[in-house]
Amino acid sequence: MEKLKVLVVDDDPIVRDTLFELLTKVAGCDTETAETGKDGLEKIQNEQFNVVFTDLTMPEMNGIDLIKEVKKINPYLPIVVITGYGSIDNAVNAMKEGATDFITKPFTIDNIIEILNRIKTEPKLIREIGGQPDINLNFLNLALYKKYLSISRLQEVCVELDELYDNKKIYEKVVELGKKLLVTKGVGFLLLEKGDIKIRKSDGEVEKIFLTESNLYSEFLEKGQKVGVFKKSITNLRQICEYHEVLFAPLTINGEIFGGLVFANKTDGSGFNEEDFALAMTFAKKVSLRIENNALYEVFYNNLVNTLRSLVMSIEARDSYTKQHSERVTQYALQIAEIMNLSEDEIDVIRFGGYLHDIGKIGVKDTVLLKPGKLTDEEFEEIKQHSVIGDNILKPIKFFPKERDMIRHHHERYDGRGYPDGLAGEEIPITARILAVADTYDAMTSTRPYRKALEHNVAIEELIRCSGKQFDPIVVSAFLETETGKGNKYNDKNFISC
């Protein structure tokens, strides 16, 4: 490359030194560095540079302010923004202020050389169409607009990806997001499982390519590990399908490939370029990170759930009369939720929160919890606190706000005379209204220290009698339509009859 004079402005010494080494020793540039935006601006005022690389978050003067000041001095000086792939919106803002391009951390020498080549080429192209200032302006505006669209698409798909907390949903959505990002005719999503590559989700004819050209598997694993992103021409497959060029981007965790994204044929008919490589790699890294975080979250979540379940089991172990009460109540509530067509989110709240609805009883004394006779007013007040205690147990855990609401309010009454907060009607969460019916039915049909279990028909008559007073009449009506409500009491071979 023709020698360019480059300035690197970044307060992070690792990023600054790495870029200096790459630009100087590999790209052959005459490179200078600055630790702050102010230092960088001073160098630009006193020296001539061909390009500036700048971070956005810096002390004294941030990257956006530096761009604004540089454009006052030299509006034609190319400025490349250094950003993390999780902060693409910042790069968009920088482009609006006049930045020429951006690179995402971690960056490669290929990314840098591609940008430097483009910066060298653009003045030549402008000279070739010299004497036509309107065309020059249109040419630059078009290039800027294309860059802006690419960044906007990347930001959009990253935002959508960040909202997927279930890896199954990522597997379903990633093809659509990848196709939107690179604007291709086909996208494939591959997973490496036990030494085999499986197309868990494919679009269009991409699947035919891989089933026909099996040697692409080994090439993907070999090259993907070494170079990150590469493209493959497969003209010998044109008789079988319309795709003749594919681009591979690996999915990795801790440096190990576990799958990959495959993009086939851009819709505009052009081939894949360095910008496509950068977008594909950024997206693949984002997908990998999202999948890894979800997996770690799932492990943490399951450990937490198991701990809470152990607490419930310890409560039920204290009281043989209520053994597996929580499981039965949860099953009754899920039956009601199904009849009422509740959303998946609400069903998940019932499935988890229902099991924990009496977790607060761990804070109730055995002499009160296991008393065979009638409770005194004071003892009843202590029992009533279990819904608040359950809410407080989950309060420090930020994952379960709706479950907390259900646990706190499952003893509220439809007429507003319940506890702990005296909510009425639809002020009570629907999950809590459902749980109240399921909980009361199981309590009535289970043997207690102070009475024997009631017959199913007697319990149903009591629910109907209290409908509109203690219980939501719609919930009671839905319960009567369930198998349990019809008299086919929920039974499981693992349950111990109470």
Secondary structure, 3 states (H helix, E strand, C coil): CCCCEEEEECCCHHHHHHHHHHHHHHCCCEEEEECCHHHHHHHHHHCCCCEEEEECCCCCCCHHHHHHHHHHHCCCCCEEEEEECCCHHHHHHHHHCCCCEEEEECCCHHHHHHHHHHHHHHHHHHHHCCCCHHHHHHHHHHHHHHHHHHHHHHHHHHHHHHCCCCHHHHHHHHHHHHHHHHCEEEEEEEEEECCEEEEEEECCCHHHHHHHCCHHHHHHHHHHHHHCCEEEECHHHCCCCCCCEEEEEEEEECCEEEEEEEEEEECCCCCCCHHHHHHHHHHHHHHHHHHHHHHHHHHHHHHHHHHHHHHHHHHHHHCHHHCCHHHHHHHHHHHHHHHCCCCHHHHHHHHHHCCCCCHHHHHCCHHHHCCCCCCCHHHHHHHHCHHHHHHHHHCCCCCCHHHHHHHHHCCCCCCCCCCCCCCCHHHCCHHHHHHHHHHHHHHHCCCECCECCCCHHHHHHHHHHCECCCECHHHHHHHHHCCCCCCCCCCCCCCCCC
